[in-house]
Every structure is written in C-alpha cells, then in structure tokens.
Amino acid sequence: MSSIRVAVLGGGSWGTTVAHLCAHNAPTVLWCRSEETVSQINEEHQNKRYLEGYDLHESLTATNDLGEALDDADLLVMGVPSSAFRETLRAATPHVRPWVPVVSLTKGFELDTGMRMTEVIHDELAGHPVGVLTGPNLAKEILAGAAAASVVAMADLAVADSLQDVFHSNLFRVYTNEDLIGCELGGALKNVVAIASGMGDGLGAGDNTRAAVITRGLNEITRLGVALGGNPLTFAGLAGMGDLIATCISPQSRNRTVGKMLGEGLSIDEAIAEMNQVAEGVKSCRIVQAKARELDVRTPITDWVVAVCHEGATAMDAYDGLIDRENRREMHGLEQP
C-alpha cells in the first residue's frame, strides 16, 4: 500500500471507478456532491446512481466536504464534467497543498474558453504538476474485472512514473507518455467521432460503414491533434485509436448512445433527456469545429456532427453529405513535409 493519499473529485461512473482502482494501492477519498451517494459508498460500498450492482473497494471512503477530502491529499484527481470543472477546482484550491500533482479524467473542453482541462488547471493552480489519465476505459467493464489499459500523461515523466503505481492493478495496466497535449486531445476529440459512429448504428448502417467512420475519424483527429501540438504517434496509441474504437462501438459509450438515438430519429433535446450522464461530444463539437477552422484543418465528420446536434440537420443528411464528397488520397493532410 502506497503512502500517497489520493483525493478524487467527482462521483460519476468514471470518477468512482478510478477512486476504486486507487483504493487498491493507496488511501483514497472520493468527493461527491450527493449526500445519498456518499452514504451508499461508505455504508454499502456502491454507487447506485451510476454503477448499481458493482461493488467498490471496501477501503474507499466518500465525503461531500472538500476540506475533508483534500487537506491531507498528496494527489488530486479531477473527475467532474467539463461544465463544472473550473468551478469545482476553484472551490478546491484553498485546500490543495503546494506542488500536489493534479490529474484530469475529463475528456472535453471548457465551453466558454475552448481550453483543455489541463489548461484550466494551470489557470487555477499554477505551479502544480498536471497530467491526464486517459484511454479505452469503460467503467463497468473495469469494475466487473475485465482487463484494460490506460495512459497517464504528464510533461514530466518522472512525476508520471511516480503516479503509475497508484492507478495500476493486475487487470488495469497503466503506461506513461510525455505527450500531454496529444493524449488529452485524443480523449476529447474522439467523442465527436463517436456521435457520428452512433448515428450510423441508429440508421442501420453495417460494420463496413462503422469501420469507415472510425478510420476516417482517426485521420481527422490526427490532423487536428497534430496541428494543435500533439505527437502523431500518440493518436495511434491507447489515448487515440484505442479510446476511439471503444467509444465508437460500445453500448456503454455515452457519445455513441446519443448518436444512435439521433440516427433513430430523436431530436438532440430528446436524446439528451434520455441520458443519465453527460455526453461531452455534444457540447465540445462546436469548439472542435472552431479550432479546426482557425487552423484551416478540414474536419468533415465534425462539421456534420455540429450540423445534426446544433443546426437542425438529420443523421441521414450527415451520411449523405459524407458520402457525396470529392475523391482524395487516403493520407491527404497527414503527409510528412
């Protein structure tokens, strides 16, 4: 058992799961807004709102008091949605000791500023080592004991190495990567492609179509990710291709699920009303589109996801539009200079 004390902020499915993983290796406290969730975790070792039927590590404790969670923490893990990220971090700041590393689990952008979550952390907690934990990680599969792999990415690999063992378990393998920007972008950008993949499923398209969307989506993610400062190799790894595949094909994927409902004919408001959790791609697709246009990067899949989610187009319009495009070389936009 490590002597590092971990505080995880965010009682959703992934924040709870990461806290469960950390509790195997280090004293861990999970901060939740809901008093009911806090009581369930402390008394029944379950989070019934998001993970009903899955037992949590018996040493994991929960609280709705930020000071109690953070005052003695050696590692802060942020697992709240992008919409609440800055607000929660700002409330946490008075309780965070100097130089404590901060790791984000959130795969999205801040709506008002377009910032990545690690940029928000730098804004609010300047001087702290910052990283992300990202990869093809579906919460319920991990809690059920299925093998999975992830990446902890930080600019300082020495710090990443020191945190690797906090998240790692026999069935949850954790790699390190110094490409913080690329790893974080991979997790955020794939949500948009997953909506497109889900729309195809809702329309009844087959496996060939799904494979094409995923592959062309990876091409689009890589073009934009490299333009924003990521390493192209990162997008071929767990934080890129791995996360993209899992999010595009799994029924547990929130973004794929929203896309599927859109393909089945629901409006975006109806689809969101059906969800119990946040689908980050619905909010972030317009930010992704704006970043691409600023950098003159072509993102046809993103453009159509924006059109369906926010401009009144249908999923069938999107698929007709994606098919009816000029012919190009497969690696257009990815060639080395």
Buried (B, 14 or more C-beta within 10 A) or exposed (E): EBEBBBBBBBBBBBBBBBBBBBBBBBBBBBBBEBEEBBEBBEEEBBBEBBBEEBEBBEEBBBBBEBEBBBBEBBBBBBBBBBBBBBEBBEBBEEBBEEEBBBBBBBBBBBEEEBBBBBBBBBBBBEEBBBBBBBBBBBBBBBBEEEEBBBBBBBBBBEBBEBBBEBBBBEEBBBBBBBBBBBBBBBBBBBBBBBBBBBBBBBBEBEEEBBBBBBEBBBBBBBBBBBBBEBBBEBBBBBBBBBBBBBBBBBEBBBBBBBBBBBBBEBBBEEBBEEEEEBBBBBBBBBBBBBBBEEEEBBBBBBBBBBBBBBEEBBBEBBBEBBEEEEEEEEEEBEEEE
